[in-house]
Amino acid sequence: MGGDHGPHVTVPAALEFQARLPDVDMVLVGLRDALEAELAAHGAAAGPRLRVHHASEVVAMDEPPMQALRYKKDSSMRVTVNLVKSGEAHACVSAGNTGALMAISRFVLRTLAGIDRPAIASVLPNMRRTNTYVLDLGANVDCTPENLLQFGIMGAMLVSAVEHKERPSVGLLNIGVEDIKGNETVKRAADLLRSSGLNFAGNVEGDDIYKGGVDVVVCDGFVGNVALKASEGVLQMVASALREEFSRTPFTRLAALVALPVTRAFRQRMDHRRYNGASLLGLRGIVIKSHGSADVFAFGQALERAVEEVRNSVPQRIAARMAQLQVPAA
Amino acid sequence: MGGDHGPHVTVPAALEFQARLPDVDMVLVGLRDALEAELAAHGAAAGPRLRVHHASEVVAMDEPPMQALRYKKDSSMRVTVNLVKSGEAHACVSAGNTGALMAISRFVLRTLAGIDRPAIASVLPNMRRTNTYVLDLGANVDCTPENLLQFGIMGAMLVSAVEHKERPSVGLLNIGVEDIKGNETVKRAADLLRSSGLNFAGNVEGDDIYKGGVDVVVCDGFVGNVALKASEGVLQMVASALREEFSRTPFTRLAALVALPVTRAFRQRMDHRRYNGASLLGLRGIVIKSHGSADVFAFGQALERAVEEVRNSVPQRIAARMAQLQVPAA
């Protein structure tokens, strides 16, 4: 029900997804009438492989998370997370209110042993055309060194699971690569990461996110969120500048026509929709957050991410790694 | 003497600058032989309008700032800042070690009354093709709400001085625009900014830096530095992706040729060299930090920034505004 477009996006995305991956069963959770109407609008109907599960309430996009948690016990979001808890679903994918999804998931599913706080992890593109996983992207605005260590472990386990890398490299986001740089939290986090047994690559800087030198970039949620949004802002500015320059004169408009296959390939390569689907890591279950503005293609990417995490047992891997941890997790 | 290229960049940049602005007197500070050789290499010589001031030491780019401050009393950096202190120079421009420049400037010049810590402010481009001033960009990794308030005042005074705006708008970098978002420091800083008499626009997010909705974006140095570097990383990735797509096949290489005037205009527009020259604000004197990798063009931009700040009395304006401040500056 969530996101800017609700079932108008999620339902066709589910149909399209199931057409591609027919071995995945799906449950659409929300207002039955709205979901069935949307299915009918696409010439489809619910069935054993694509069930509709009624939930009478919807969490609003701007609703305070604690309010959603306390008072909307029959929201589509809560009911979906409950399905994960009970084992009826292997994963939950939502385009709804991020704070509410985090609060509900944490309350219902609980965190894994040794994990103090879940984190939001997302994939970003890089110059080597591999994936850089960054966490936390906004769930935790004040992190301890222990939190950052746990993010490193969760990120490494996510990458080892879905990218099939044995020892993913983990960098700690800082304002210089030297050990003496940064605030006290980051310096102590570096010490913890160094003795964690992870493949710790030391400090990295903001531009390293896009260089592809490390698989995982660890940071607190405030910094991660700002870095992500600033990056989006730059991309928007670049796109708008390119558009403007290409539409300046008749000649540049002709050049735009000639360059169309190139700019199209470029746009596709930079298409943020391909990276849609952030993981709420550290929970006893799989929860994927789609961007609220996701379209059918983007929401499909989030669904795929959920399936990847299920097939590769991401929470189990994190739990196993936490159990081995020598450093006490505060 | 500083930066990646030393006098090979700074000396020709000074010559080129003085050719453009002949009413600006310049003092080249550093190893006399190196400076005079570089002048001679450009068919120039020192004179009353372009003096060489000998300094026997050079601060290394990777030297610990405190070491430079304590033991290199005759470094080109220290001597230049001394010239500002004594009034022999109106401003100092350096491409050297940022930490050392900040430590020396703070020690020699002192901060203005009410300013606890200087900040590094820089101009960034935005979609409205105006300038966004962001501070702090890395001088202060742990800021109090009072520091952030002071950054807001300093940024606003800088913009009012050099952009001739009467009431520049100030945004506080946060991870959401709602008042409840962010950590405690940011929330308290918002309260201080709201009652400061500044034109406070509330919280802004990372992408707002590039939207141009506010003139000044205030943040702590850790967050600002990461946002800036992440932005640089995205731009590099975009540039490299565009290059790759344009050189993929004979057809795309032809398209590149046709689109050359467009991509050239685009590159020029996105050229970070135009924004070179960060202000060390809050000092009793004008100090401008050029990027270490600056070329002659970029270093010239930093020189221009220094002249702008001198002509518009930036430190005096900050001092005057601080004197009016009702809120006690802790």
Boltz contact constraints between the chains, C-beta under 6 A:
constraints:
  - contact:
      token1: [A, 127]
      token2: [B, 237]
      max_distance: 6.0
  - contact:
      token1: [A, 127]
      token2: [B, 240]
      max_distance: 6.0
  - contact:
      token1: [A, 138]
      token2: [B, 175]
      max_distance: 6.0
  - contact:
      token1: [A, 141]
      token2: [B, 183]
      max_distance: 6.0
  - contact:
      token1: [A, 142]
      token2: [B, 183]
      max_distance: 6.0
  - contact:
      token1: [A, 175]
      token2: [B, 138]
      max_distance: 6.0
  - contact:
      token1: [A, 175]
      token2: [B, 222]
      max_distance: 6.0
  - contact:
      token1: [A, 175]
      token2: [B, 225]
      max_distance: 6.0
  - contact:
      token1: [A, 183]
      token2: [B, 141]
      max_distance: 6.0
  - contact:
      token1: [A, 183]
      token2: [B, 142]
      max_distance: 6.0
  - contact:
      token1: [A, 205]
      token2: [B, 229]
      max_distance: 6.0
  - contact:
      token1: [A, 206]
      token2: [B, 226]
      max_distance: 6.0
  - contact:
      token1: [A, 206]
      token2: [B, 229]
      max_distance: 6.0
  - contact:
      token1: [A, 206]
      token2: [B, 230]
      max_distance: 6.0
  - contact:
      token1: [A, 207]
      token2: [B, 229]
      max_distance: 6.0
  - contact:
      token1: [A, 207]
      token2: [B, 232]
      max_distance: 6.0
  - contact:
      token1: [A, 207]
      token2: [B, 233]
      max_distance: 6.0
  - contact:
      token1: [A, 209]
      token2: [B, 230]
      max_distance: 6.0
  - contact:
      token1: [A, 209]
      token2: [B, 233]
      max_distance: 6.0
  - contact:
      token1: [A, 210]
      token2: [B, 233]
      max_distance: 6.0
  - contact:
      token1: [A, 210]
      token2: [B, 234]
      max_distance: 6.0
  - contact:
      token1: [A, 210]
      token2: [B, 237]
      max_distance: 6.0
  - contact:
      token1: [A, 222]
      token2: [B, 175]
      max_distance: 6.0
  - contact:
      token1: [A, 223]
      token2: [B, 223]
      max_distance: 6.0
  - contact:
      token1: [A, 223]
      token2: [B, 226]
      max_distance: 6.0
  - contact:
      token1: [A, 225]
      token2: [B, 175]
      max_distance: 6.0
  - contact:
      token1: [A, 226]
      token2: [B, 206]
      max_distance: 6.0
  - contact:
      token1: [A, 226]
      token2: [B, 223]
      max_distance: 6.0
  - contact:
      token1: [A, 226]
      token2: [B, 227]
      max_distance: 6.0
  - contact:
      token1: [A, 227]
      token2: [B, 226]
      max_distance: 6.0
  - contact:
      token1: [A, 227]
      token2: [B, 230]
      max_distance: 6.0
  - contact:
      token1: [A, 229]
      token2: [B, 205]
      max_distance: 6.0
  - contact:
      token1: [A, 229]
      token2: [B, 206]
      max_distance: 6.0
  - contact:
      token1: [A, 229]
      token2: [B, 207]
      max_distance: 6.0
  - contact:
      token1: [A, 230]
      token2: [B, 206]
      max_distance: 6.0
  - contact:
      token1: [A, 230]
      token2: [B, 209]
      max_distance: 6.0
  - contact:
      token1: [A, 230]
      token2: [B, 227]
      max_distance: 6.0
  - contact:
      token1: [A, 230]
      token2: [B, 230]
      max_distance: 6.0
  - contact:
      token1: [A, 230]
      token2: [B, 231]
      max_distance: 6.0
  - contact:
      token1: [A, 231]
      token2: [B, 230]
      max_distance: 6.0
  - contact:
      token1: [A, 231]
      token2: [B, 234]
      max_distance: 6.0
  - contact:
      token1: [A, 232]
      token2: [B, 207]
      max_distance: 6.0
  - contact:
      token1: [A, 233]
      token2: [B, 207]
      max_distance: 6.0
  - contact:
      token1: [A, 233]
      token2: [B, 209]
      max_distance: 6.0
  - contact:
      token1: [A, 233]
      token2: [B, 210]
      max_distance: 6.0
  - contact:
      token1: [A, 234]
      token2: [B, 210]
      max_distance: 6.0
  - contact:
      token1: [A, 234]
      token2: [B, 231]
      max_distance: 6.0
  - contact:
      token1: [A, 234]
      token2: [B, 234]
      max_distance: 6.0
  - contact:
      token1: [A, 237]
      token2: [B, 127]
      max_distance: 6.0
  - contact:
      token1: [A, 237]
      token2: [B, 210]
      max_distance: 6.0
  - contact:
      token1: [A, 238]
      token2: [B, 238]
      max_distance: 6.0
  - contact:
      token1: [A, 240]
      token2: [B, 127]
      max_distance: 6.0
  - contact:
      token1: [A, 241]
      token2: [B, 266]
      max_distance: 6.0
  - contact:
      token1: [A, 241]
      token2: [B, 269]
      max_distance: 6.0
  - contact:
      token1: [A, 242]
      token2: [B, 266]
      max_distance: 6.0
  - contact:
      token1: [A, 245]
      token2: [B, 262]
      max_distance: 6.0
  - contact:
      token1: [A, 245]
      token2: [B, 265]
      max_distance: 6.0
  - contact:
      token1: [A, 245]
      token2: [B, 266]
      max_distance: 6.0
  - contact:
      token1: [A, 246]
      token2: [B, 262]
      max_distance: 6.0
  - contact:
      token1: [A, 252]
      token2: [B, 262]
      max_distance: 6.0
  - contact:
      token1: [A, 255]
      token2: [B, 258]
      max_distance: 6.0
  - contact:
      token1: [A, 255]
      token2: [B, 259]
      max_distance: 6.0
  - contact:
      token1: [A, 255]
      token2: [B, 262]
      max_distance: 6.0
  - contact:
      token1: [A, 258]
      token2: [B, 255]
      max_distance: 6.0
  - contact:
      token1: [A, 258]
      token2: [B, 258]
      max_distance: 6.0
  - contact:
      token1: [A, 259]
      token2: [B, 255]
      max_distance: 6.0
  - contact:
      token1: [A, 259]
      token2: [B, 259]
      max_distance: 6.0
  - contact:
      token1: [A, 262]
      token2: [B, 245]
      max_distance: 6.0
  - contact:
      token1: [A, 262]
      token2: [B, 246]
      max_distance: 6.0
  - contact:
      token1: [A, 262]
      token2: [B, 252]
      max_distance: 6.0
  - contact:
      token1: [A, 262]
      token2: [B, 255]
      max_distance: 6.0
  - contact:
      token1: [A, 265]
      token2: [B, 245]
      max_distance: 6.0
  - contact:
      token1: [A, 266]
      token2: [B, 241]
      max_distance: 6.0
  - contact:
      token1: [A, 266]
      token2: [B, 242]
      max_distance: 6.0
  - contact:
      token1: [A, 266]
      token2: [B, 245]
      max_distance: 6.0
  - contact:
      token1: [A, 269]
      token2: [B, 241]
      max_distance: 6.0
